[in-house]
Amino acid sequence: MRYRANCKINLGLDVLRRRDDGYHDLETVMLPVVGLYDVIDVERADEGVEFRGEGIVVDCPMEKNLCVRAARLMQERYGIGGVAITLDKRVPFGAGLGGGSSDATAVIMAINEIYKLGLDKPTLASLAAELGSDTPFFVYNRAMLCEGRGEIMSPVDIDLNGLWLVVAKPDEGVSTAEAYRDVKPAPPVTRLVELLKRPIEEWQTSVTNDFEPHILAAHSDIAMLKDKLLASGAIYASMSGSGSAVFGLFRERPDIDFAGLFSHVEQL
């Protein structure tokens, strides 16, 4: 079974507080980027978990590979047989685009289909949540307000139809640990869902990402990419999640030279 495991962007991200369990409570709206995806093939196998990677090379030991962990979770929980996974990696990692989380969720959903487990979306989302904070989003794959660690989700309606989305990433990545290390949690004056109801022309000064101040200060290449999007006519530009990818929303398709860096353009 073949899945297109698309990535996501974050429209705003407020880090509210650090929790007693070491995680942070946050609010963010995640939006699927359907045209930027990894291709995952999942099939039955004789036993165990077989994994083969293609495309972008991810230097990760097997025991930490999210696709492998997803398959083993399903084997342990439901007693299924072997699973063979082939991942054609196209979404860059260390980018804040959720590519690895999307891959893991795709494996869970594929196993549900090929082994005919009959699991509903809430159950699939609960399983995905055991592997990460943003993995459940990809079960529903529509605009969602994400709260708690990111696993508490509720649908939101955001009309971006007809706008052009540009995603770009510098060569460097940003780890989640780095992003959270220097963040300054604080509840916002106005909730994100209310800010996103305002005209998109007002978002640049009101819809913010709490990771940006220290990440952009430490990574000039990310800051320059964001500035480039705004200088090229973006009506809104931001870092996605913990970075290092940035994105811009445009009224018309832009013509931007990213000098060989990773970039993606699609119409929403």
N, C-alpha and C positions, 0 to 999 in steps of 0.2 A: 504494500500500500504506500502510495506516494503522497506526501504532504508538502505544501508550501508554507513554511514557518516564517511568517512575516514579522517584522520588528515593530517598534512603537516609538513615539515621541511623547514628551511631557509638556503639557501646557500649564506652566506654573508649577512650583513645588515649594511648599511651606513646611519647614521642619519645626514642629510645635514644641516638643519636649523630649528629653531623654528618659527612658523608662527604667524601672528597677531591674528588668531582665537584660539590660544592655542595649536593647534596640531603641529606636526613636519612633515616636508618633509623628505622622506626616499627613499632609493633604496634597494631592496632585491629581490632575486629570490626564489620563493616558489616552492616546489616540493611535489606532493602528495605521501603519504605513504599509499598505497592501502590496505595493510594487517593489518593495525591497525585502527579500526573503532568502532563507536557506532552503534547500531542497533535501527532504529526508525520505528515504525509503526504509520501510519497516516490514520484515517478513518473519514467518515462523522459522525456527531453526531446531536442530536436534536437541540441543541442551545449552544451558548457560546463556551468556550474552556475547554476541560477536559485534565488533564495531570496526568500521572502516571510514576514514576521513578523506575528503577530497576538497579542492578549492583552497581557501585561506587556511594556512596551517595554524592550529591552536596547540601550543605546547602545554599539554595538560596530562597528568598521569590518569590511567584508566579509572582508578578509584574515585577521582574527583570529577570526571567527565559527567556532565549533567544528563546527557542522553543515556549513558550506561546506568547512572544512579536511578533514573526514571524507570528503566526496564527492570532493574533489580527490585525496586519498590513494588512494582506490579507483580513480579514473581513471588515475592514474600507475602504480599497481601492476598493474592488470589490463586496461588499455586499453579500458575500457567507454565507452559513449557518454554523452550528456548526462543530467543529473539535475535534476529540479525538486523543490524542498523547500518545504513550507509548515509553519511552526512556530507552533502556538498555545501561547504561553508562559503557564503557570499556576504553576509552581514558582518562588518568588522566588530571585533571584541574590544573591551575596554573603552566603549563608546557611549554608554548610557542609553543604548537602543534596545536592550533586552533580548539580544539575539540568542544567547544561551538559554535563557528562560523560555523563550518561544520554542526552541528545539526540544527541550525537556517536555513541555506540554504537548507538543506534537507527537512525541513517542508515546506518552500516556494515552492520548486519544486514538492513535493508530492501534495500539495493543487492545484497547477496548473494542475496536472494530474487528480486528482479525481473529481475536479469541472470543468474539461475540459475548462479551461480559454484560452488555445492556446497562452500563452505568450512565446516570443522568448527568447533566452539566454541573449541578451543585456538588455531586460526589467527585466528578473529575476535577473540579476547582479545588476541593478540599485535598485531594491527593497531590495536585500540583503545588499547593501551598506548603507541603512538607519539604519541597526542594528549594524554595525561595520566596521572596516577598512579592515579586511581580509576575510570577508564573501563572497564578489563577486568571489574570487578565486575559491571557491568550485563549482560554477556553471560550470566553464570550466574544472577544475580538471586536469590540465596539467601544465608542467613547464612554469612559467610566471615571467617576470620581472615586479615587482610591484613598482609603484612610487606614488608621492603625499603622501596621508595618507596610501597608500597601495591599494587604489581602482582603480588607473590608471594602467591598465595591458596590456602587449603585450607579445605574445608567444616567447619563446626562445627554441633553440634546445640544449640540453645537453645530451650527450650519456653516461649514467652510467650503461648500460646494462651489466649484469653479475656480478656487484659488490654486495657485501653484506652490508646491512645497519643494524646497531645496534643502537637502541634508549634506553636510560636508564634515570631514574629519581630518585632523592633522595626523602626522605619523605617530605622534605620541598618544598614549592612553592614560586614563585616570582610574585608579583602583577605587572601589567602594570605600575601603578603609581610609584612603587619603581624603575622600570627599567628606566623610563624617568626622574625621579627626579635628578639623578646625571650624566646623559649622557652629553657628551661634543660634540655638533654638529659641524661638519666641512665637507665641500666638499672634497671628496677623490682626490688624485692626478690622479689616473687612475680609470675609471668607472668600476663598478663591472662586467658588461657584458663582458668587455675586459679581465679582470682578469680570468674569468671562461673559456675563450678560451684557456688558458695556460694548459699544462699538469697537471693532478690532483696532481701529486707529488709536484708541486709548490704552491698549494693552501694554505697549512698550514702557510706559511709565508706571504701570500699576500691577501687571501680572509678572511676578518675579520668580526666580529660582534661587533659593537660599544657599545653594552650593556655589553660585557664580562668584560672589565677591572674593573668596580666598582662592578658588580654582583659577579664575582669570588672572589674579595677581601673580600666581605662581607659574602659570603656563601662558606665555605671551602669544604662542602660536594659536591657541584657542581664542584668546581675546581678539587677535587680528582677524580670524575668520569671521567672528561675529560682527566686527566692525565692517568687514568687506560686504557681508550680506546687507547690512543697513545702508551702506554707501551705494549699493547696487539697486536700491529701491524697495527693500523689504519693508512691509508695513508692520511686521513684528519679527523679531529674531531673538533666539534664546539658546542656551545650552540645553541639551536633552538629558534629563535625569542628572546623574553624577558626571556626565561628560565622558570622553572628550569631544563627542560630536556636537555640532551646533546645527540649527535649522532656521530657515526663514520662510515666511509666507508672503507671496507676491500676488498682485492683481493680474499681471501679465507674465508670460514665461520669460524669465531673465536669461541673459547670455553672459555667463560669468566664467572666467578662466581660473580654475583652481590649481593650475601649475602642477598637474600630475597627482594631486592629492585625491583621496577617495571622495566621490560626490555622487549624489543621486537626485533626480528631478522627476516629479510626477504631478499630475493634476488631481486635486481632491474632488 
